[in-house]
């Protein structure tokens, strides 16, 4: 689905994934696959605010 969204020229919404702290390495894999950012569940509020400030 991510690849299909990325093909659309008018799709500008950042794709964010939420991961558990012990899956942080997996989040980096998702970034390599085209996700725009991630939020650690254990640090949800702070990370969410950072993401919102970014976009």
N, CA, C and O atoms as a Tripos MOL2 file, in Angstrom:
@<TRIPOS>MOLECULE
protein
  220   219    55     0     0
PROTEIN
NO_CHARGES

@<TRIPOS>ATOM
      1 N           0.8290   -1.1880    0.0000 N.3       1 UNK1
      2 CA          0.0000    0.0000    0.0000 C.3       1 UNK1
      3 C           0.8760    1.2560    0.0000 C.2       1 UNK1
      4 O           0.5780    2.2280   -0.6930 O.2       1 UNK1
      5 N           1.9530    1.2260    0.7780 N.am      2 UNK2
      6 CA          2.8390    2.3930    0.8460 C.3       2 UNK2
      7 C           3.3710    2.7520   -0.5370 C.2       2 UNK2
      8 O           3.3820    3.9240   -0.9140 O.2       2 UNK2
      9 N           3.8040    1.7660   -1.2820 N.am      3 UNK3
     10 CA          4.3410    2.0200   -2.6270 C.3       3 UNK3
     11 C           3.2890    2.6500   -3.5310 C.2       3 UNK3
     12 O           3.5950    3.5500   -4.3120 O.2       3 UNK3
     13 N           2.0590    2.1810   -3.4270 N.am      4 UNK4
     14 CA          0.9770    2.7360   -4.2470 C.3       4 UNK4
     15 C           0.7160    4.1980   -3.8790 C.2       4 UNK4
     16 O           0.4950    5.0310   -4.7580 O.2       4 UNK4
     17 N           0.7430    4.5040   -2.5970 N.am      5 UNK5
     18 CA          0.5440    5.8890   -2.1610 C.3       5 UNK5
     19 C           1.6710    6.7850   -2.6650 C.2       5 UNK5
     20 O           1.4310    7.9110   -3.1030 O.2       5 UNK5
     21 N           2.8910    6.2830   -2.6010 N.am      6 UNK6
     22 CA          4.0390    7.0790   -3.0190 C.3       6 UNK6
     23 C           4.0160    7.3720   -4.5200 C.2       6 UNK6
     24 O           4.6010    8.3600   -4.9630 O.2       6 UNK6
     25 N           3.3570    6.5390   -5.2910 N.am      7 UNK7
     26 CA          3.2630    6.7470   -6.7410 C.3       7 UNK7
     27 C           2.3360    7.9040   -7.0990 C.2       7 UNK7
     28 O           2.4620    8.4910   -8.1730 O.2       7 UNK7
     29 N           1.4130    8.2310   -6.2120 N.am      8 UNK8
     30 CA          0.4480    9.2920   -6.4860 C.3       8 UNK8
     31 C           1.1050   10.6550   -6.2740 C.2       8 UNK8
     32 O           1.5940   10.9530   -5.1840 O.2       8 UNK8
     33 N           1.1140   11.4710   -7.3150 N.am      9 UNK9
     34 CA          1.7590   12.7790   -7.2330 C.3       9 UNK9
     35 C           1.0780   13.7070   -6.2370 C.2       9 UNK9
     36 O           1.7340   14.5560   -5.6340 O.2       9 UNK9
     37 N          -0.2210   13.5560   -6.0600 N.am     10 UNK10
     38 CA         -0.9590   14.4540   -5.1720 C.3      10 UNK10
     39 C          -0.9920   13.9740   -3.7240 C.2      10 UNK10
     40 O          -1.6070   14.6270   -2.8800 O.2      10 UNK10
     41 N          -0.3460   12.8510   -3.4180 N.am     11 UNK11
     42 CA         -0.3250   12.3380   -2.0470 C.3      11 UNK11
     43 C           0.8630   12.9390   -1.3190 C.2      11 UNK11
     44 O           2.0100   12.6180   -1.6290 O.2      11 UNK11
     45 N           0.6000   13.8060   -0.3570 N.am     12 UNK12
     46 CA          1.6610   14.5270    0.3600 C.3      12 UNK12
     47 C           1.6670   14.2400    1.8630 C.2      12 UNK12
     48 O           2.4600   14.8270    2.5990 O.2      12 UNK12
     49 N           0.7940   13.3460    2.3250 N.am     13 UNK13
     50 CA          0.6770   13.0540    3.7470 C.3      13 UNK13
     51 C           1.8650   12.2160    4.2210 C.2      13 UNK13
     52 O           2.1440   11.1730    3.6280 O.2      13 UNK13
     53 N           2.5730   12.6380    5.2690 N.am     14 UNK14
     54 CA          3.6700   11.8330    5.8040 C.3      14 UNK14
     55 C           3.1340   10.5140    6.3730 C.2      14 UNK14
     56 O           2.0620   10.4760    6.9760 O.2      14 UNK14
     57 N           3.8860    9.4500    6.1750 N.am     15 UNK15
     58 CA          3.5230    8.1340    6.6930 C.3      15 UNK15
     59 C           4.3880    7.8730    7.9270 C.2      15 UNK15
     60 O           5.6140    7.8070    7.8380 O.2      15 UNK15
     61 N           3.7320    7.7290    9.0700 N.am     16 UNK16
     62 CA          4.4110    7.5670   10.3590 C.3      16 UNK16
     63 C           4.0550    6.1990   10.9330 C.2      16 UNK16
     64 O           2.9060    5.7670   10.8530 O.2      16 UNK16
     65 N           5.0340    5.5280   11.5060 N.am     17 UNK17
     66 CA          4.7970    4.2360   12.1430 C.3      17 UNK17
     67 C           5.0500    4.3720   13.6440 C.2      17 UNK17
     68 O           5.9190    5.1330   14.0700 O.2      17 UNK17
     69 N           4.2890    3.6320   14.4300 N.am     18 UNK18
     70 CA          4.4720    3.5980   15.8840 C.3      18 UNK18
     71 C           5.0600    2.2380   16.2370 C.2      18 UNK18
     72 O           4.5150    1.2030   15.8540 O.2      18 UNK18
     73 N           6.1750    2.2410   16.9680 N.am     19 UNK19
     74 CA          6.8400    0.9910   17.3360 C.3      19 UNK19
     75 C           7.1480    0.9620   18.8240 C.2      19 UNK19
     76 O           7.2680    1.9990   19.4780 O.2      19 UNK19
     77 N           7.2710   -0.2430   19.3350 N.am     20 UNK20
     78 CA          7.6600   -0.4540   20.7200 C.3      20 UNK20
     79 C           9.1740   -0.2430   20.8330 C.2      20 UNK20
     80 O           9.8970   -0.4030   19.8500 O.2      20 UNK20
     81 N           9.6440    0.1100   22.0120 N.am     21 UNK21
     82 CA         11.0610    0.4330   22.2010 C.3      21 UNK21
     83 C          11.9790   -0.6970   21.7410 C.2      21 UNK21
     84 O          13.0140   -0.4360   21.1290 O.2      21 UNK21
     85 N          11.6180   -1.9440   22.0250 N.am     22 UNK22
     86 CA         12.4840   -3.0520   21.6300 C.3      22 UNK22
     87 C          12.4270   -3.3350   20.1260 C.2      22 UNK22
     88 O          13.1050   -4.2430   19.6460 O.2      22 UNK22
     89 N          11.6390   -2.5800   19.3890 N.am     23 UNK23
     90 CA         11.5370   -2.7300   17.9300 C.3      23 UNK23
     91 C          12.1150   -1.5170   17.1960 C.2      23 UNK23
     92 O          11.8230   -1.3040   16.0190 O.2      23 UNK23
     93 N          12.9250   -0.7300   17.8840 N.am     24 UNK24
     94 CA         13.4620    0.4890   17.2740 C.3      24 UNK24
     95 C          14.2920    0.1780   16.0240 C.2      24 UNK24
     96 O          14.2610    0.9420   15.0590 O.2      24 UNK24
     97 N          15.0300   -0.9310   16.0300 N.am     25 UNK25
     98 CA         15.7930   -1.3070   14.8350 C.3      25 UNK25
     99 C          14.8650   -1.6000   13.6660 C.2      25 UNK25
    100 O          15.2000   -1.3090   12.5180 O.2      25 UNK25
    101 N          13.7040   -2.1710   13.9500 N.am     26 UNK26
    102 CA         12.7120   -2.4290   12.9140 C.3      26 UNK26
    103 C          12.1960   -1.1150   12.3360 C.2      26 UNK26
    104 O          11.9340   -1.0220   11.1380 O.2      26 UNK26
    105 N          12.0530   -0.1120   13.1790 N.am     27 UNK27
    106 CA         11.5940    1.2000   12.7160 C.3      27 UNK27
    107 C          12.5780    1.7780   11.7080 C.2      27 UNK27
    108 O          12.1660    2.3860   10.7200 O.2      27 UNK27
    109 N          13.8530    1.5980   11.9430 N.am     28 UNK28
    110 CA         14.8580    2.0950   11.0010 C.3      28 UNK28
    111 C          14.7270    1.3870    9.6550 C.2      28 UNK28
    112 O          14.9560    1.9910    8.6070 O.2      28 UNK28
    113 N          14.3640    0.1240    9.6840 N.am     29 UNK29
    114 CA         14.0990   -0.6160    8.4460 C.3      29 UNK29
    115 C          12.9170    0.0110    7.7050 C.2      29 UNK29
    116 O          12.9680    0.1800    6.4870 O.2      29 UNK29
    117 N          11.8630    0.3520    8.4320 N.am     30 UNK30
    118 CA         10.7010    0.9810    7.8030 C.3      30 UNK30
    119 C          11.0680    2.3260    7.1780 C.2      30 UNK30
    120 O          10.5550    2.6720    6.1140 O.2      30 UNK30
    121 N          11.9330    3.0710    7.8140 N.am     31 UNK31
    122 CA         12.3850    4.3440    7.2420 C.3      31 UNK31
    123 C          13.0980    4.1010    5.9110 C.2      31 UNK31
    124 O          12.9100    4.8440    4.9480 O.2      31 UNK31
    125 N          13.9140    3.0570    5.8770 N.am     32 UNK32
    126 CA         14.6030    2.7100    4.6360 C.3      32 UNK32
    127 C          13.6130    2.2940    3.5470 C.2      32 UNK32
    128 O          13.8860    2.4620    2.3580 O.2      32 UNK32
    129 N          12.4680    1.7540    3.9550 N.am     33 UNK33
    130 CA         11.4590    1.2970    3.0050 C.3      33 UNK33
    131 C          10.5280    2.4110    2.5380 C.2      33 UNK33
    132 O           9.6740    2.1840    1.6810 O.2      33 UNK33
    133 N          10.6850    3.6210    3.0970 N.am     34 UNK34
    134 CA          9.9170    4.7440    2.5900 C.3      34 UNK34
    135 C           9.0100    5.4450    3.5810 C.2      34 UNK34
    136 O           8.3930    6.4530    3.2340 O.2      34 UNK34
    137 N           8.9080    4.9400    4.8140 N.am     35 UNK35
    138 CA          8.1330    5.6640    5.8150 C.3      35 UNK35
    139 C           8.8570    6.9660    6.1310 C.2      35 UNK35
    140 O          10.0800    7.0450    6.0140 O.2      35 UNK35
    141 N           8.1130    7.9750    6.5270 N.am     36 UNK36
    142 CA          8.7040    9.2900    6.7590 C.3      36 UNK36
    143 C           9.2870    9.4710    8.1510 C.2      36 UNK36
    144 O          10.2380   10.2320    8.3300 O.2      36 UNK36
    145 N           8.7320    8.7890    9.1310 N.am     37 UNK37
    146 CA          9.1920    8.9550   10.5050 C.3      37 UNK37
    147 C           8.5930    7.8490   11.3540 C.2      37 UNK37
    148 O           7.7630    7.0730   10.8810 O.2      37 UNK37
    149 N           9.0170    7.7780   12.6140 N.am     38 UNK38
    150 CA          8.4210    6.8160   13.5350 C.3      38 UNK38
    151 C           8.2920    7.4360   14.9160 C.2      38 UNK38
    152 O           8.9610    8.4130   15.2520 O.2      38 UNK38
    153 N           7.4130    6.8390   15.7010 N.am     39 UNK39
    154 CA          7.1650    7.2530   17.0790 C.3      39 UNK39
    155 C           7.3850    6.0350   17.9570 C.2      39 UNK39
    156 O           6.8440    4.9630   17.6880 O.2      39 UNK39
    157 N           8.1820    6.1990   19.0130 N.am     40 UNK40
    158 CA          8.3360    5.1230   19.9900 C.3      40 UNK40
    159 C           7.1390    5.1420   20.9290 C.2      40 UNK40
    160 O           6.8090    6.1750   21.5120 O.2      40 UNK40
    161 N           6.4960    3.9930   21.0690 N.am     41 UNK41
    162 CA          5.3110    3.9070   21.9150 C.3      41 UNK41
    163 C           5.6310    4.3030   23.3570 C.2      41 UNK41
    164 O           4.8140    4.9340   24.0270 O.2      41 UNK41
    165 N           6.8180    3.9330   23.8290 N.am     42 UNK42
    166 CA          7.1960    4.2360   25.2110 C.3      42 UNK42
    167 C           7.4420    5.7280   25.4340 C.2      42 UNK42
    168 O           7.4850    6.1850   26.5760 O.2      42 UNK42
    169 N           7.6000    6.4750   24.3670 N.am     43 UNK43
    170 CA          7.8620    7.9110   24.4450 C.3      43 UNK43
    171 C           6.8520    8.6530   23.5650 C.2      43 UNK43
    172 O           7.1760    9.6570   22.9310 O.2      43 UNK43
    173 N           5.6340    8.1400   23.5440 N.am     44 UNK44
    174 CA          4.6270    8.5450   22.5700 C.3      44 UNK44
    175 C           4.3810   10.0500   22.5260 C.2      44 UNK44
    176 O           4.4800   10.6620   21.4630 O.2      44 UNK44
    177 N           4.0670   10.6410   23.6530 N.am     45 UNK45
    178 CA          3.6720   12.0540   23.6570 C.3      45 UNK45
    179 C           4.7930   12.9660   23.1550 C.2      45 UNK45
    180 O           4.5600   13.8450   22.3260 O.2      45 UNK45
    181 N           5.9950   12.7540   23.6540 N.am     46 UNK46
    182 CA          7.1270   13.5920   23.2340 C.3      46 UNK46
    183 C           7.4480   13.3880   21.7470 C.2      46 UNK46
    184 O           7.6470   14.3530   21.0100 O.2      46 UNK46
    185 N           7.4950   12.1200   21.3180 N.am     47 UNK47
    186 CA          7.7920   11.8400   19.9110 C.3      47 UNK47
    187 C           6.6900   12.3560   18.9930 C.2      47 UNK47
    188 O           6.9720   12.8620   17.9070 O.2      47 UNK47
    189 N           5.4470   12.2310   19.4190 N.am     48 UNK48
    190 CA          4.3360   12.7380   18.6170 C.3      48 UNK48
    191 C           4.4680   14.2440   18.4190 C.2      48 UNK48
    192 O           4.2790   14.7510   17.3130 O.2      48 UNK48
    193 N           4.7890   14.9500   19.4860 N.am     49 UNK49
    194 CA          4.9610   16.4040   19.3780 C.3      49 UNK49
    195 C           6.1030   16.7610   18.4300 C.2      49 UNK49
    196 O           5.9980   17.7250   17.6710 O.2      49 UNK49
    197 N           7.1990   15.9910   18.4670 N.am     50 UNK50
    198 CA          8.3120   16.2400   17.5490 C.3      50 UNK50
    199 C           7.8790   16.0230   16.1010 C.2      50 UNK50
    200 O           8.2180   16.8100   15.2170 O.2      50 UNK50
    201 N           7.1320   14.9530   15.8710 N.am     51 UNK51
    202 CA          6.6600   14.6640   14.5150 C.3      51 UNK51
    203 C           5.7090   15.7510   14.0430 C.2      51 UNK51
    204 O           5.7920   16.2000   12.8990 O.2      51 UNK51
    205 N           4.8120   16.1730   14.9120 N.am     52 UNK52
    206 CA          3.8710   17.2280   14.5330 C.3      52 UNK52
    207 C           4.5920   18.5340   14.2290 C.2      52 UNK52
    208 O           4.2020   19.2660   13.3190 O.2      52 UNK52
    209 N           5.6400   18.8260   14.9860 N.am     53 UNK53
    210 CA          6.4320   20.0330   14.7190 C.3      53 UNK53
    211 C           7.1790   19.9290   13.3860 C.2      53 UNK53
    212 O           7.3790   20.9300   12.6990 O.2      53 UNK53
    213 N           7.5800   18.7300   13.0370 N.am     54 UNK54
    214 CA          8.3200   18.5070   11.7940 C.3      54 UNK54
    215 C           7.4430   18.7050   10.5720 C.2      54 UNK54
    216 O           7.8740   19.2740    9.5700 O.2      54 UNK54
    217 N           6.2010   18.2280   10.6650 N.am     55 UNK55
    218 CA          5.3300   18.2640    9.4910 C.3      55 UNK55
    219 C           4.2440   19.2910    9.6590 C.2      55 UNK55
    220 O           3.4140   19.4620    8.7670 O.2      55 UNK55
@<TRIPOS>BOND
     1     1     2 1
     2     2     3 1
     3     3     4 2
     4     3     5 am
     5     5     6 1
     6     6     7 1
     7     7     8 2
     8     7     9 am
     9     9    10 1
    10    10    11 1
    11    11    12 2
    12    11    13 am
    13    13    14 1
    14    14    15 1
    15    15    16 2
    16    15    17 am
    17    17    18 1
    18    18    19 1
    19    19    20 2
    20    19    21 am
    21    21    22 1
    22    22    23 1
    23    23    24 2
    24    23    25 am
    25    25    26 1
    26    26    27 1
    27    27    28 2
    28    27    29 am
    29    29    30 1
    30    30    31 1
    31    31    32 2
    32    31    33 am
    33    33    34 1
    34    34    35 1
    35    35    36 2
    36    35    37 am
    37    37    38 1
    38    38    39 1
    39    39    40 2
    40    39    41 am
    41    41    42 1
    42    42    43 1
    43    43    44 2
    44    43    45 am
    45    45    46 1
    46    46    47 1
    47    47    48 2
    48    47    49 am
    49    49    50 1
    50    50    51 1
    51    51    52 2
    52    51    53 am
    53    53    54 1
    54    54    55 1
    55    55    56 2
    56    55    57 am
    57    57    58 1
    58    58    59 1
    59    59    60 2
    60    59    61 am
    61    61    62 1
    62    62    63 1
    63    63    64 2
    64    63    65 am
    65    65    66 1
    66    66    67 1
    67    67    68 2
    68    67    69 am
    69    69    70 1
    70    70    71 1
    71    71    72 2
    72    71    73 am
    73    73    74 1
    74    74    75 1
    75    75    76 2
    76    75    77 am
    77    77    78 1
    78    78    79 1
    79    79    80 2
    80    79    81 am
    81    81    82 1
    82    82    83 1
    83    83    84 2
    84    83    85 am
    85    85    86 1
    86    86    87 1
    87    87    88 2
    88    87    89 am
    89    89    90 1
    90    90    91 1
    91    91    92 2
    92    91    93 am
    93    93    94 1
    94    94    95 1
    95    95    96 2
    96    95    97 am
    97    97    98 1
    98    98    99 1
    99    99   100 2
   100    99   101 am
   101   101   102 1
   102   102   103 1
   103   103   104 2
   104   103   105 am
   105   105   106 1
   106   106   107 1
   107   107   108 2
   108   107   109 am
   109   109   110 1
   110   110   111 1
   111   111   112 2
   112   111   113 am
   113   113   114 1
   114   114   115 1
   115   115   116 2
   116   115   117 am
   117   117   118 1
   118   118   119 1
   119   119   120 2
   120   119   121 am
   121   121   122 1
   122   122   123 1
   123   123   124 2
   124   123   125 am
   125   125   126 1
   126   126   127 1
   127   127   128 2
   128   127   129 am
   129   129   130 1
   130   130   131 1
   131   131   132 2
   132   131   133 am
   133   133   134 1
   134   134   135 1
   135   135   136 2
   136   135   137 am
   137   137   138 1
   138   138   139 1
   139   139   140 2
   140   139   141 am
   141   141   142 1
   142   142   143 1
   143   143   144 2
   144   143   145 am
   145   145   146 1
   146   146   147 1
   147   147   148 2
   148   147   149 am
   149   149   150 1
   150   150   151 1
   151   151   152 2
   152   151   153 am
   153   153   154 1
   154   154   155 1
   155   155   156 2
   156   155   157 am
   157   157   158 1
   158   158   159 1
   159   159   160 2
   160   159   161 am
   161   161   162 1
   162   162   163 1
   163   163   164 2
   164   163   165 am
   165   165   166 1
   166   166   167 1
   167   167   168 2
   168   167   169 am
   169   169   170 1
   170   170   171 1
   171   171   172 2
   172   171   173 am
   173   173   174 1
   174   174   175 1
   175   175   176 2
   176   175   177 am
   177   177   178 1
   178   178   179 1
   179   179   180 2
   180   179   181 am
   181   181   182 1
   182   182   183 1
   183   183   184 2
   184   183   185 am
   185   185   186 1
   186   186   187 1
   187   187   188 2
   188   187   189 am
   189   189   190 1
   190   190   191 1
   191   191   192 2
   192   191   193 am
   193   193   194 1
   194   194   195 1
   195   195   196 2
   196   195   197 am
   197   197   198 1
   198   198   199 1
   199   199   200 2
   200   199   201 am
   201   201   202 1
   202   202   203 1
   203   203   204 2
   204   203   205 am
   205   205   206 1
   206   206   207 1
   207   207   208 2
   208   207   209 am
   209   209   210 1
   210   210   211 1
   211   211   212 2
   212   211   213 am
   213   213   214 1
   214   214   215 1
   215   215   216 2
   216   215   217 am
   217   217   218 1
   218   218   219 1
   219   219   220 2
@<TRIPOS>SUBSTRUCTURE
     1 UNK1         2 RESIDUE 1 A UNK
     2 UNK2         6 RESIDUE 1 A UNK
     3 UNK3        10 RESIDUE 1 A UNK
     4 UNK4        14 RESIDUE 1 A UNK
     5 UNK5        18 RESIDUE 1 A UNK
     6 UNK6        22 RESIDUE 1 A UNK
     7 UNK7        26 RESIDUE 1 A UNK
     8 UNK8        30 RESIDUE 1 A UNK
     9 UNK9        34 RESIDUE 1 A UNK
    10 UNK10       38 RESIDUE 1 A UNK
    11 UNK11       42 RESIDUE 1 A UNK
    12 UNK12       46 RESIDUE 1 A UNK
    13 UNK13       50 RESIDUE 1 A UNK
    14 UNK14       54 RESIDUE 1 A UNK
    15 UNK15       58 RESIDUE 1 A UNK
    16 UNK16       62 RESIDUE 1 A UNK
    17 UNK17       66 RESIDUE 1 A UNK
    18 UNK18       70 RESIDUE 1 A UNK
    19 UNK19       74 RESIDUE 1 A UNK
    20 UNK20       78 RESIDUE 1 A UNK
    21 UNK21       82 RESIDUE 1 A UNK
    22 UNK22       86 RESIDUE 1 A UNK
    23 UNK23       90 RESIDUE 1 A UNK
    24 UNK24       94 RESIDUE 1 A UNK
    25 UNK25       98 RESIDUE 1 A UNK
    26 UNK26      102 RESIDUE 1 A UNK
    27 UNK27      106 RESIDUE 1 A UNK
    28 UNK28      110 RESIDUE 1 A UNK
    29 UNK29      114 RESIDUE 1 A UNK
    30 UNK30      118 RESIDUE 1 A UNK
    31 UNK31      122 RESIDUE 1 A UNK
    32 UNK32      126 RESIDUE 1 A UNK
    33 UNK33      130 RESIDUE 1 A UNK
    34 UNK34      134 RESIDUE 1 A UNK
    35 UNK35      138 RESIDUE 1 A UNK
    36 UNK36      142 RESIDUE 1 A UNK
    37 UNK37      146 RESIDUE 1 A UNK
    38 UNK38      150 RESIDUE 1 A UNK
    39 UNK39      154 RESIDUE 1 A UNK
    40 UNK40      158 RESIDUE 1 A UNK
    41 UNK41      162 RESIDUE 1 A UNK
    42 UNK42      166 RESIDUE 1 A UNK
    43 UNK43      170 RESIDUE 1 A UNK
    44 UNK44      174 RESIDUE 1 A UNK
    45 UNK45      178 RESIDUE 1 A UNK
    46 UNK46      182 RESIDUE 1 A UNK
    47 UNK47      186 RESIDUE 1 A UNK
    48 UNK48      190 RESIDUE 1 A UNK
    49 UNK49      194 RESIDUE 1 A UNK
    50 UNK50      198 RESIDUE 1 A UNK
    51 UNK51      202 RESIDUE 1 A UNK
    52 UNK52      206 RESIDUE 1 A UNK
    53 UNK53      210 RESIDUE 1 A UNK
    54 UNK54      214 RESIDUE 1 A UNK
    55 UNK55      218 RESIDUE 1 A UNK
